[in-house]
């Protein structure tokens, strides 16, 4: 006869025994929604239940999407936008920081608008707002992107000059509809008018603190200089058509720096928010507009930005905001804790996992899975608008798009230590989406011919290449070691592994053994 024995069992071990606890997965009635009014994503990992996303059961339609390079993040976004168009006839606007979506937008019949390459937005367009409200938005935007908040007098001077520019153009400060005596729409002023007003005040010599005026002028001049006046001339973009023209990619890669890109993104979000606020939710099903904000850390992290404000205000806007990033810490915690949905693809670094786990409060089991995901696998966190008694975070086996995910593989076995292999600290192979690799190589300056040659080599090798040969090939194409380092880090490799990769690559190129090499320097 057997004996009963008491033992100490950890919560983690106990949690894996399904006989004691409910598996971390919502019931089928929550996951399976009307296919004519939801977006199919994939099947759950535990019970293989078809999961179709619908905002109707959630606090809001906004979502955050995170994952390292090649994990399937962009593939998911493209799939989601495509299906939303078919299911709900949803328009989509991609605020494309680095021009990564423009080829796909064109291939799918969408429209690409390239700011800095012919297209411009007048920062002082009203977009249906009262001038008083628009002034407040402009000043808040300058507060995010410049140091104006540290200089109250310069802020006051700038605000007063913007107001005067509107008044000189015959705008009524508290009116939304602005027309002349003949009933024609008034033409808004520009930042060049604001600069002129400030310079006129300085020239008059009546202001007692000329240095404050000079600094206020200098700050405005950043956006009005010839060649950099993308936001200081009349708009070439019809903001109303921007939100109702099917798929539109707003390419910001032609703008000179992060400040200009953030200014464009913030302005577009502000205009869209006001338009949707005035329109309100429709009684028809679905979402009218999906706005994708990809890798926009400058405005996704700042607590006073409109991205955070939109998410906090929840369901009142008739559009869904999709905030995406490789690095979770580049997205405000307020966004993560307030979006109705979070899709987490492979995330490797412990501090990123700590941030996600602390913000979304999922289990150690989920955390471990996220760190070891293959391409297309993801964890989903949903926040229902009613309290529920089941896990809000669950696993999706793989995002099932219109076309299967095409994967490439880098073999790491030759650069991992015996301890890493034995303890399972890193996988022997790293996989990533084919198109993500191609996009990354273009971003680092490789030619289209070189990108094609790398793709062909993967295909010839049955989609598997050892990482040492891969690094040597990139260096032969002229890719700087610091860029290769960034790419490998994006794939989740730690510093010691990357150093080992370059060390062995140098050994192989020199044709010598490891003992013959004294030191290998990893470029910062």
Secondary structure, DSSP 4 states (H G I P E B T S, - for coil): ----------HHHHHT-TTTS--SS--HHHH---GGGSEEEEEETTT--EEEE-GGGBS-S-EEEE--TTSSHHHHHHHHHHHHHHHH--EEEEEETTS-SHHHHHHTT-EEEEBTTTB---TT--TT--HHHHHHHHHHHHHHHSSGGG-HHHHHHHHHHHHHHHHHTT--TT-S--B-TTSPBPPP--HHHHHHHHHHHHHHT--S-HHHHHHHHHHHHTTTSTTS-TTSS--SS-HHHHTSSSEEEEE-TTSSSHHHHHHHHHHHHHHHHHHHHHH---SSSS-SEEEEEES-HHHHS-TTSHHHHHHHHGGGSSEEEEEEES-GGGS-HHHHHHSSEEEE-----HHHHHHHHHHH---HHHHHHHHT--TT-EEEEE-BSS--SS-SEEEEEEE--SSPPPEEEEE-TTTS-HHHHHHTSS-SEEEEEHHHHHHHHHHTT--HHHHHHHHHHHHHTTTEEEHHHHHHHHHHTT--HHHHHHHHHHTT--HHHHHHHHHHHHHHHHT--GGG----PPP-
